Amino acid sequence: MRLRHIPGAEEAIGSSPYVVQEPEKEKGFWGRRFGNHNPIHIEVGMGKGRFIMEMAALHPEINYIGIERYSSVLLRGLEKCSQLELPNIWFLCVDAKTLGEVFDQGEVSRIYLNFSDPWPKDRHAKRRLTSPEFMKVYDQILSREGTVEFKTDNQDLFSYSLESIPEAGWKILEQTRDLHHSPLGEGNVMTEYEMKFAAEGKPICKLIAAR
């Protein structure tokens, strides 16, 4: 995956009022950051942020955190957020592998994984966000009743996830390979990629997993 670097992106993120600069200091105290004790939902790999910002607008009773490791991508999302008034959302520029250093055990109620990099080569399987390695990370921060929701257009990645998630000790509660023609599609909020793929007629896969 090639990303075009935006000069000054790191500096812009470092001074942004929407980005938590030292998130590890918030571990166990995210309710204080939001000023309430509402449930926390996070999106890992938020891209340009359409999904999580629309979710935050639709559900003011929930706190949202958008996580994107690439500064140039996150910057695009921050440009959108600056045009909105969303008191229930913050952003982090961190690697998903470090989430256990950012959130306390059980501090997150839901994790969204939307159109993650498929890392198609077998030797890169551990980098997939639905690999057993990453499911262990989510297990550290997700509440007992919490869920992971995963969407992708990549059929091979979806098939892999249907195997890898149970291997990690999780249960797949619901699944579909055609979200937009499934009961699971009710109330669905689309990402930028999803809108593009749907317009091309590509079916979207979704699963919901829990421990």
Buried (B, 14 or more C-beta within 10 A) or exposed (E): EEEEEBEEBBEBBEEBEBBBEEBEEBBEEBBEBBEEEBBBBBBBBBBBBBBBBBBBBEBEEBBBBBBBBBBBBBBBBBEEBEEEEBEBBBBBBBEBEBBBEBBBBBBBBBBBBBBBEBBEEEEEBEBBBBBBBBBEBBBBBBBEEBBBBBBBBBEEBBEBBBEBBBEBEBEBEBBBBEBBEBEBBEEBBBBBBBEEBBEEEBBBBBBBBBB
